[in-house]
Amino acid sequence: MAIKLTATLVMLLGASTIASAQQDLSKGQKDTVFIGELKVAPSVMELGKEKGKSLQLKRISETLESQFISALNGTRQFQLLDRKRLGDIREEQKLTELRQIDPNDKNAAQAMKLAGAKYAFLPQLDAFEDRSEVSQYQQVGRTSINRKLFLSGVVQIVDTTTGKLLPDSPSVQLEKIETITMAQQGTPLESDQALVLLAKEMANQLCQKVIGLLRPAKVLVVTGKQIMINRGTEAGFNKGDVVEIYAVQEIADSDTGEKFRNEVPVGQARVIRGDSKQSFAMIEGDDMGIQKDCVVRVTQVAPISPASALMQGGVVPAAPQAGGYVTPGSSDKPLKFE
């Protein structure tokens, strides 16, 4: 009964309605986006200074900013606008007025639109903690440290065509632990590598959440029981993952004008292969209207075997330990990351 009801609803949406609803998701061209300078909340800066962590905060914020830009660029979903060119853009805006360029030309540099940028991404670091517990072993001249790192970031998104802030702001909170056991005296107790890796992971997760909000993963083509998806391992689509497929219709609230997305599940599939940018999945169970431009989301992650982890350039999962990062002191223990 539920299957028939869902299938009927999909039919009511209609192929043309679904295609129209997906217009913003499948323009056939990249939207230009402006990435603002990463801001650190004033209270975070004050707290970092008070605890003597200003240098670490600066290091992680600089890395996060550069990694976020790199991660967005790597998705190939947007054309990035370099904010260093804002001076040139303002001059171009003045020339636009003088030349009487058609204001409807989206490629023309228009005031308040940052030379055609449709969205402005405004990243902010709103929490940072770097706390360590040190144990001294004077008799053997060794030191152990348990370092806890916490990072919270958010990206506000502004639609530059309206100047309005999108109601959803992707945010990520990460916690990592770095452990150094029985290190010789003189061994650095707090590694820069831990900060860099944490910032990189934060940048990648923020990037994927931004992409998922504005450009959700979708079906590119259906061939029999196989579907091709425009996302790969970088977006979390790995072999063995189960994905849910949705027909989508955008509906506007007549009172507020706010747009909502009506999603109707039309089937499931399992990822069988792919690379960093694309993946292929086989439909499992009932197909209730899977077609091009349907939205795809991972609902069940496949367990990663040690062999698969190595093939993907990762680290073989180790037995659970007290810390996330384990940095060797004088021993031959390998560097591991959780």
C-alpha positions as CSV (number, residue, x, y, z in Angstrom):
1,M,0.0,0.0,0.0
2,A,2.8,2.4,0.9
3,I,4.6,1.6,-2.3
4,K,1.5,2.3,-4.4
5,L,0.9,5.6,-2.5
6,T,4.5,6.7,-3.1
7,A,4.4,5.7,-6.7
8,T,1.2,7.7,-7.2
9,L,2.7,10.7,-5.6
10,V,5.7,10.6,-7.9
11,M,3.3,10.3,-10.9
12,L,1.5,13.4,-9.6
13,L,4.7,15.3,-9.4
14,G,5.4,14.4,-13.0
15,A,8.6,14.3,-14.9
16,S,8.3,18.0,-16.1
17,T,7.6,19.2,-12.5
18,I,10.6,17.4,-11.2
19,A,12.8,18.7,-13.9
20,S,11.5,22.2,-13.3
21,A,12.1,21.8,-9.5
22,Q,15.7,20.8,-10.2
23,Q,16.4,23.8,-12.4
24,D,18.6,25.4,-9.8
25,L,20.5,22.1,-9.4
26,S,21.2,21.5,-13.0
27,K,21.8,24.7,-14.8
28,G,24.6,23.2,-16.9
29,Q,27.0,25.9,-15.7
30,K,28.8,26.8,-12.6
31,D,27.6,29.6,-10.3
32,T,30.3,32.1,-9.3
33,V,30.8,32.4,-5.5
34,F,32.7,34.8,-3.4
35,I,34.5,33.4,-0.3
36,G,34.9,36.0,2.4
37,E,37.8,36.1,4.8
38,L,37.6,33.7,7.6
39,K,36.6,35.4,10.8
40,V,37.4,34.3,14.3
41,A,34.8,35.2,16.9
42,P,36.2,37.9,19.3
43,S,35.5,35.8,22.4
44,V,37.5,33.0,20.9
45,M,40.4,35.3,20.3
46,E,40.2,36.7,23.8
47,L,40.1,33.2,25.3
48,G,43.0,32.0,23.1
49,K,45.1,35.0,24.3
50,E,44.2,34.4,27.9
51,K,45.3,30.8,27.8
52,G,48.4,31.5,25.8
53,K,47.1,29.7,22.6
54,S,47.0,32.7,20.2
55,L,49.7,31.2,18.0
56,Q,47.9,27.9,17.7
57,L,44.6,29.7,17.0
58,K,46.2,31.7,14.3
59,R,47.8,28.6,12.8
60,I,44.6,26.6,12.7
61,S,42.5,29.5,11.3
62,E,45.0,30.3,8.5
63,T,45.1,26.6,7.6
64,L,41.3,26.3,7.8
65,E,40.8,29.2,5.5
66,S,43.2,28.0,2.8
67,Q,42.0,24.4,3.0
68,F,38.3,25.5,2.8
69,I,39.1,27.4,-0.5
70,S,41.0,24.4,-1.8
71,A,38.3,21.9,-0.9
72,L,35.6,24.0,-2.6
73,N,37.7,24.5,-5.7
74,G,38.3,20.7,-5.8
75,T,34.6,19.9,-6.0
76,R,34.4,21.7,-9.3
77,Q,30.8,22.8,-8.4
78,F,31.5,26.6,-8.3
79,Q,33.6,29.2,-10.0
80,L,35.5,30.8,-7.2
81,L,36.0,34.6,-7.1
82,D,39.3,35.7,-5.6
83,R,38.5,38.4,-3.0
84,K,42.0,40.0,-3.7
85,R,40.4,41.2,-7.0
86,L,37.7,43.2,-5.2
87,G,39.5,46.4,-6.1
88,D,39.5,45.5,-9.8
89,I,35.8,44.5,-9.4
90,R,34.8,47.8,-8.0
91,E,36.5,49.6,-10.9
92,E,34.8,47.3,-13.3
93,Q,31.5,48.1,-11.6
94,K,32.1,51.8,-12.3
95,L,32.9,51.1,-15.9
96,T,29.8,49.0,-16.2
97,E,27.7,52.0,-15.4
98,L,29.5,54.2,-17.8
99,R,29.2,51.7,-20.6
100,Q,25.6,51.2,-19.9
101,I,26.0,47.4,-20.0
102,D,22.7,45.5,-19.8
103,P,22.1,45.1,-16.1
104,N,20.3,41.8,-16.9
105,D,23.6,40.3,-18.2
106,K,24.7,38.0,-15.4
107,N,28.3,38.1,-16.7
108,A,28.5,41.9,-16.2
109,A,29.9,43.2,-13.0
110,Q,27.0,44.7,-11.1
111,A,26.9,46.6,-7.9
112,M,26.1,44.4,-4.9
113,K,26.6,41.3,-6.9
114,L,30.4,41.0,-6.7
115,A,31.0,40.7,-10.4
116,G,28.3,38.1,-11.0
117,A,28.8,36.1,-7.8
118,K,25.5,34.4,-6.9
119,Y,26.5,33.4,-3.4
120,A,28.9,34.8,-0.8
121,F,30.3,32.2,1.6
122,L,31.3,33.7,5.0
123,P,33.2,31.2,7.2
124,Q,33.7,31.8,10.9
125,L,35.5,30.0,13.6
126,D,33.3,30.1,16.7
127,A,35.1,27.8,19.1
128,F,38.6,26.5,19.7
129,E,40.2,24.6,22.6
130,D,43.7,23.3,23.0
131,R,44.1,21.6,26.4
132,S,46.9,19.3,27.5
133,E,47.6,17.0,30.4
134,V,51.3,16.3,31.0
135,S,52.7,13.4,33.0
136,Q,56.4,13.5,34.1
137,Y,58.4,10.4,34.8
138,Q,61.5,11.9,36.4
139,Q,63.2,8.6,37.2
140,V,63.4,7.6,33.6
141,G,63.5,11.1,32.1
142,R,60.3,10.6,30.1
143,T,57.2,12.6,29.5
144,S,53.7,11.7,28.3
145,I,51.0,14.1,27.1
146,N,47.3,13.8,26.4
147,R,46.2,16.8,24.2
148,K,42.6,17.5,23.5
149,L,41.7,19.7,20.5
150,F,38.2,21.0,19.8
151,L,37.2,23.1,16.8
152,S,33.8,24.5,15.8
153,G,33.2,26.4,12.5
154,V,30.2,27.7,10.5
155,V,29.7,29.0,7.0
156,Q,27.0,31.6,6.5
157,I,25.7,31.8,3.0
158,V,24.3,35.0,1.4
159,D,22.3,35.1,-1.8
160,T,23.9,38.2,-3.4
161,T,21.0,38.6,-5.8
162,T,18.7,39.3,-2.8
163,G,21.2,40.2,-0.1
164,K,19.4,37.7,2.2
165,L,21.1,35.2,4.5
166,L,20.1,31.6,3.8
167,P,18.2,30.1,6.8
168,D,20.6,27.1,6.9
169,S,24.2,27.7,7.9
170,P,26.4,24.6,7.6
171,S,28.3,24.0,10.8
172,V,30.8,21.4,12.0
173,Q,32.2,20.5,15.4
174,L,35.3,18.3,15.7
175,E,37.2,16.9,18.6
176,K,40.6,15.1,18.4
177,I,43.1,13.8,20.9
178,E,46.8,13.8,20.4
179,T,48.8,11.4,22.6
180,I,52.6,11.3,23.1
181,T,53.7,8.4,25.3
182,M,57.1,8.1,27.1
183,A,58.8,10.8,25.0
184,Q,62.4,11.6,25.6
185,Q,63.2,15.0,27.2
186,G,63.4,17.7,24.5
187,T,60.8,16.0,22.3
188,P,58.2,18.6,21.1
189,L,55.0,17.8,23.1
190,E,52.5,19.5,20.9
191,S,52.7,18.9,17.2
192,D,51.8,21.3,14.4
193,Q,50.6,18.3,12.4
194,A,47.6,17.8,14.7
195,L,46.4,21.4,14.1
196,V,46.9,21.1,10.3
197,L,45.0,17.8,10.1
198,L,42.2,19.0,12.3
199,A,41.8,22.2,10.1
200,K,41.9,20.1,7.0
201,E,39.1,17.8,8.2
202,M,37.0,20.7,9.3
203,A,37.5,22.4,5.9
204,N,36.5,19.2,4.0
205,Q,33.4,18.6,6.2
206,L,32.2,22.3,5.9
207,C,32.8,22.1,2.1
208,Q,30.7,19.0,1.7
209,K,27.9,20.5,3.9
210,V,27.9,23.6,1.8
211,I,27.8,21.6,-1.4
212,G,25.1,19.3,0.0
213,L,22.9,22.4,0.8
214,L,23.3,24.2,-2.5
215,R,24.1,21.4,-4.9
216,P,23.0,18.0,-3.5
217,A,24.3,14.9,-5.1
218,K,22.1,13.8,-7.9
219,V,21.5,11.1,-10.5
220,L,23.2,11.9,-13.9
221,V,21.9,9.0,-15.9
222,V,20.0,5.7,-15.4
223,T,21.0,2.7,-17.4
224,G,18.9,-0.3,-16.6
225,K,19.5,-1.0,-12.9
226,Q,22.6,1.2,-12.8
227,I,22.7,4.8,-11.9
228,M,25.6,7.3,-12.2
229,I,26.0,9.8,-9.4
230,N,27.8,13.1,-9.7
231,R,29.7,12.6,-6.4
232,G,32.5,10.2,-5.4
233,T,34.7,9.3,-2.5
234,E,35.5,13.0,-1.7
235,A,31.8,13.5,-0.9
236,G,31.5,10.2,1.1
237,F,30.2,7.9,-1.6
238,N,32.2,4.7,-1.2
239,K,31.8,1.2,-2.5
240,G,29.2,-0.7,-0.5
241,D,27.3,2.4,0.8
242,V,23.6,2.3,0.5
243,V,22.0,5.5,-0.9
244,E,18.4,6.8,-0.8
245,I,17.1,8.4,-4.0
246,Y,14.5,11.2,-3.9
247,A,12.3,13.0,-6.4
248,V,12.3,16.7,-5.4
249,Q,9.9,19.5,-5.8
250,E,10.5,23.0,-4.5
251,I,7.5,24.7,-2.9
252,A,7.2,28.3,-1.8
253,D,5.4,29.3,1.4
254,S,2.7,31.7,0.3
255,D,3.0,33.7,3.6
256,T,6.8,34.2,3.8
257,G,8.0,33.4,0.3
258,E,10.5,30.9,1.9
259,K,11.2,27.9,-0.3
260,F,10.9,24.4,1.0
261,R,12.0,21.1,-0.7
262,N,9.4,18.4,-0.9
263,E,11.3,15.1,-1.2
264,V,9.7,11.9,-2.2
265,P,11.8,8.6,-1.7
266,V,11.7,6.7,-5.0
267,G,14.2,3.9,-4.3
268,Q,17.5,2.7,-2.9
269,A,20.8,1.7,-4.5
270,R,24.2,0.3,-3.4
271,V,27.4,1.9,-4.6
272,I,29.4,-0.6,-6.6
273,R,32.4,1.5,-7.8
274,G,33.6,5.0,-8.4
275,D,36.4,7.5,-8.0
276,S,36.9,10.8,-6.2
277,K,34.4,12.7,-8.4
278,Q,31.7,10.2,-9.5
279,S,30.2,6.9,-8.5
280,F,28.0,4.1,-9.8
281,A,25.3,2.3,-7.9
282,M,22.9,-0.6,-8.6
283,I,19.2,-0.1,-7.8
284,E,18.0,-2.5,-5.0
285,G,14.3,-3.2,-4.4
286,D,11.5,-1.3,-6.0
287,D,12.1,1.5,-8.5
288,M,9.3,4.0,-8.0
289,G,10.5,6.7,-10.4
290,I,14.3,6.9,-10.3
291,Q,15.4,9.3,-13.1
292,K,17.9,11.9,-14.0
293,D,18.3,14.8,-11.5
294,C,16.9,12.9,-8.5
295,V,18.7,13.8,-5.3
296,V,20.9,11.1,-3.8
297,R,22.0,10.8,-0.1
298,V,24.1,8.1,1.7
299,T,22.0,6.4,4.3
300,Q,24.1,3.5,5.3
301,V,27.9,3.5,5.3
302,A,29.7,0.3,4.4
303,P,32.4,-0.9,6.9
304,I,35.9,-0.3,5.6
305,S,38.3,-3.2,5.7
306,P,42.0,-2.7,6.4
307,A,42.8,-3.6,2.8
308,S,40.3,-1.0,1.5
309,A,41.7,1.6,3.8
310,L,45.2,1.1,2.5
311,M,44.0,1.1,-1.2
312,Q,42.3,4.4,-0.5
313,G,45.5,5.9,0.9
314,G,44.2,5.7,4.5
315,V,45.4,4.1,7.6
316,V,44.6,0.6,8.7
317,P,42.1,0.9,11.6
318,A,43.7,0.0,14.9
319,A,42.3,-1.2,18.2
320,P,40.5,1.4,20.2
321,Q,42.9,3.5,22.3
322,A,42.6,6.3,24.8
323,G,43.5,9.0,22.4
324,G,42.8,9.9,18.8
325,Y,46.3,10.9,17.6
326,V,49.1,8.7,18.9
327,T,52.5,10.3,18.3
328,P,55.6,8.3,19.0
329,G,58.1,9.3,21.6
330,S,61.3,7.3,21.6
331,S,59.6,4.0,20.6
332,D,59.0,2.7,17.2
333,K,55.2,3.0,17.5
334,P,53.7,4.3,14.2
335,L,51.8,7.5,13.9
336,K,48.1,6.8,13.9
337,F,45.1,8.9,13.4
338,E,41.5,8.1,14.4
